[in-house]
Structures are given as C-alpha cells and as structure tokens.
C-alpha cells in the first residue's frame, strides 16, 4: 500500500523528496512499525541521468532472519520513463512463541 501511495503521488508530479519525507513520517507514526526505508531509482525529477535516492528512519535489520520485514516493489509510470520504488517496513522480531501462535 505504501509503495502504491508513493507511485500515485509521483505520477501527480509532486516533488519526489517531499513525497519521500511525508510518506516515511506516515509509516513511522504507526505503533507497530519500528523502522522503514524507501528507495527511489530512475530519472528523478525528469533529469537526464538516472540516479537513486533513499530515505530511512528507525532500524531495519536486513541481516537478521527472524526480523518481521514487509517488502514491496512498485513502478511509477512517468512521461519520461519509469521510476522504481522499493519499500521496507520493519515490525519487530518474530520469536518461537509467536510462531506457535501463528501455526495453531
């Protein structure tokens, strides 16, 4: 949902840095979210050279296998090409007691 919100805002030609900051603040405002990262790549702002821009807040342990991370990938279709959007949302760690509750 977050990636789709970013794509929709970019397709409305809003400034990409403002979109990044506002979306990240909305995601972090949720109680269960401990960290988030959003990455944009492509012709940002209609520039000739493609580049990457990312913003993160909180913690995002991508090396830990038991971390509960939601990941999404989306494209914003612009007049000058597509912009790729990746979103990581960290919701804490999964422990064995949580896994047993999920299985039952």
C-alpha angles and dihedrals in degrees: 000000000000093000091049091051091053092047092050092050092048091049088055086060096246116157108275096222092054090047090052095049097044094046093048091051091051092050095047091049089071114098099228096048114096098176144353140193129195123190127190124190132179136053096343113196090002093289120163094237120059117231143167128248125182137175128191137182130186122002127322111181101193093169095058113091096203094053113119101230126167113206128190135177125199140162128226110210108219130176091252097044142294126309116210118222126196124182129190120187120187116206102175134273128310115230130193094260089055091050091052091051091050093049093050 
